Amino acid sequence: MKILKIFGGLTVLGILLFFVVANFSANESRFACTGKITDNGDEQITAIFLKLETYRWWVSLWSDSHGSAWVEIPNQTVAYFAHITQAGDLLQFWDSFGAPQNFSGNFSTLSHTIGVKIPVYGVFEGICKPLQN
């Protein structure tokens, strides 16, 4: 009987731990960015939106990524970057499709500037402002 109580307690603790890890492992930030897209020498002023998920420290126990990012050009496309590495104040975006991973751009957490290659559209460079969630 005592073993069943211990096993039941450990099961409840395991479920609670899973709940915490599953629901609180990422911090989401959203930004509106203005700047320009350059493609084959052509420049176009535009706005994009960035959704950035940065992982909490404990995710590094099973993953080498620091987060993921979505870059949206309204009514045109959404680019997804599944792997982010951190280099000081820079978050580096990596395109995880294909092998090896391709460097696709970065976002500065200090200045909120972004430079990112958006497939088919070109390279976007601009300044981002946080959005209220």
C-alpha positions in Angstrom: 0.0 0.0 0.0 2.8 2.4 0.9 4.5 1.7 -2.5 1.2 2.6 -4.3 1.1 6.0 -2.5 4.8 6.7 -3.5 4.1 5.6 -7.1 1.0 7.8 -7.2 2.8 10.8 -5.8 5.6 10.4 -8.3 3.1 10.1 -11.1 1.4 13.3 -10.0 4.7 15.1 -9.7 5.7 13.9 -13.2 2.5 15.1 -14.7 2.9 18.5 -13.0 6.5 18.8 -14.2 5.5 17.9 -17.7 2.7 20.6 -17.6 5.2 23.3 -16.4 7.8 22.3 -19.1 5.2 22.1 -21.9 3.5 25.4 -21.1 6.4 27.6 -19.8 9.4 26.7 -21.9 9.2 29.6 -24.4 8.8 33.4 -24.1 7.0 35.0 -27.1 7.7 38.5 -28.4 6.1 40.2 -31.3 7.5 43.1 -33.4 6.5 45.4 -36.3 9.5 46.2 -38.4 10.0 48.9 -41.1 12.8 48.8 -43.6 13.6 47.7 -47.1 13.7 44.4 -49.0 16.6 44.1 -51.5 16.4 41.6 -54.3 18.9 41.5 -57.2 19.7 45.2 -56.7 16.0 46.3 -56.5 15.0 47.9 -53.2 11.4 48.2 -51.9 10.3 49.9 -48.7 8.0 47.6 -46.8 6.9 46.5 -43.3 7.2 43.0 -41.8 6.1 41.4 -38.6 8.3 39.2 -36.4 7.1 36.6 -33.9 10.0 35.5 -31.8 10.0 32.6 -29.4 13.0 32.4 -27.1 13.4 29.3 -25.0 14.0 29.2 -21.2 17.3 27.9 -19.9 16.1 24.4 -19.2 15.4 23.7 -22.9 19.1 23.7 -23.4 19.2 20.4 -21.6 17.7 18.7 -24.7 18.1 21.2 -27.5 20.9 23.4 -28.9 18.4 25.9 -30.3 17.6 29.1 -28.3 14.2 29.6 -30.0 12.3 29.9 -33.3 11.0 32.8 -35.4 8.3 33.7 -37.9 8.7 36.6 -40.3 5.6 37.7 -42.1 5.2 40.0 -45.1 1.5 40.8 -44.8 -0.7 39.2 -47.4 2.4 37.7 -49.1 4.4 35.2 -47.2 5.5 33.8 -43.8 9.1 32.5 -43.4 9.8 30.1 -40.5 13.2 29.7 -38.8 13.2 26.7 -36.6 16.7 27.1 -35.1 18.1 30.2 -33.4 21.5 30.5 -31.8 22.6 33.3 -29.5 25.8 35.3 -29.9 25.9 38.0 -27.3 23.0 40.4 -28.1 22.4 38.8 -31.5 19.9 36.1 -32.2 21.0 34.3 -35.4 18.3 32.7 -37.6 19.1 29.4 -39.3 17.0 27.8 -42.0 16.6 24.2 -40.9 15.4 22.9 -44.2 18.1 20.8 -45.9 21.5 19.9 -44.5 23.6 21.6 -43.4 21.6 24.5 -41.9 21.9 27.7 -43.7 22.5 31.1 -42.0 19.5 33.3 -42.8 19.9 36.4 -40.7 20.0 38.0 -37.3 18.0 40.1 -34.8 19.7 42.4 -32.3 18.0 42.3 -28.9 19.9 45.5 -28.0 19.0 47.7 -31.0 16.0 45.8 -32.3 17.4 45.8 -35.8 16.9 42.9 -38.1 18.6 41.6 -41.2 17.0 38.4 -42.6 16.8 36.6 -45.9 13.2 35.8 -46.8 13.0 33.1 -49.4 11.8 34.2 -52.8 11.5 37.9 -51.7 15.1 38.9 -50.9 16.9 40.3 -47.9 15.0 42.5 -45.4 16.9 45.1 -43.3 15.1 47.3 -40.8 14.2 48.4 -37.3 11.6 46.7 -35.2 9.3 48.0 -32.5 7.7 45.7 -29.9 3.9 45.1 -30.2 1.6 44.7 -27.2 0.4 41.1 -26.9 
